[in-house]
């Protein structure tokens, strides 16, 4: 599942991330398959600075057996609604999938993000990659609602 993010992580790194995600205020959410009731992944957002602006970054991951059924797109749209309700929130949500990650780029498109273009980045540090910068304008989305 980390194919587009630098490859497998150590057990310690996975445990550290899981502990962060389980905190009540983490803004990370379990994606549940409604048919089975099973947790099949996560979607979440966090604050960051991007090109001199305070924005939110969003990410997601769905277990391979549950991919291809629209769960990540549906969860992303729901999470964008949660972001919109953030008090004193930021205007933009960005997602940065690898240019080679067709599925995540499709999720961005289907969820209403605007493609700003590709850029070079290192993630994890020391691992160069080419990413797309997708932006979701929370103000425009609220105006359209």
Secondary structure by P-SEA (a helix, b strand, c coil): ccccccccccaaaaaaaaaaaacccccbbbbbcccccccccccbbbbbbccccbbbbbbccccccccccaaaaaaaaaaaaaaaaccccccbbbbbccccaaaaaaaaaaabbbbcbbbbbbccccbbbbbbbbbbcaaaaaaac
